[in-house]
Amino acid sequence: MVSRMTRWVPALAALAALAALVAGCGGLSTVEAEQRCDQERAADASGCISDAAYDQCVTCYEECGDDCSRGGSCPAQYSCPE
C-alpha cells in the first residue's frame, strides 16, 4: 500500500503545481474584475456599458487581467489580446 502512495505523490505534486501556475496566469478574481468594471461603468458618461457589456467586461478581466482591452464601440466590447 505504501508503494502505491509513493508512486502517486510526485504526480499529485506536479498536478498541484500546474494548477497553481494556471490559476495565476494573468486573470483577476471575480471580485477584482467586478471592481474594475464598476469603475469603468462609473466613468462612462456615454452610457455605453450596458448590462451585457458589463458581463463581458467581467469575463474579460477574469480571463486576461490587465491585458483586457475595451473597444471604442457603443455598447462597449471587451476582448483579450490574441
KAWO-V888322 format. One record per backbone hydrogen bond with DSSP energy under -0.5 kcal/mol. NH is the residue of the N-H (numbers start at 1). CO is the residue of the C=O. Records with the same first field share a line. If there is no record, write none. Layout:
NH=CO ; CO
This chain:
5=1
6=2
7=3
8=4
9=5
10=6
11=7
12=8
13=9
14=10
15=11
16=12
17=13
18=14
19=15
20=16
21=17
22=18
23=19
24=20
25=22
26=24
27=25
28=61
33=29
34=30
35=31
36=32
37=33
38=34
39=35
40=36
41=37
42=38
43=39
44=40 ; 41
45=43
47=44
50=48
54=50
55=51
56=52
57=53
58=54
59=55
60=56
61=57
62=58
63=59
64=60
65=61
67=64
68=65
69=79
71=77
75=48
76=48
79=69
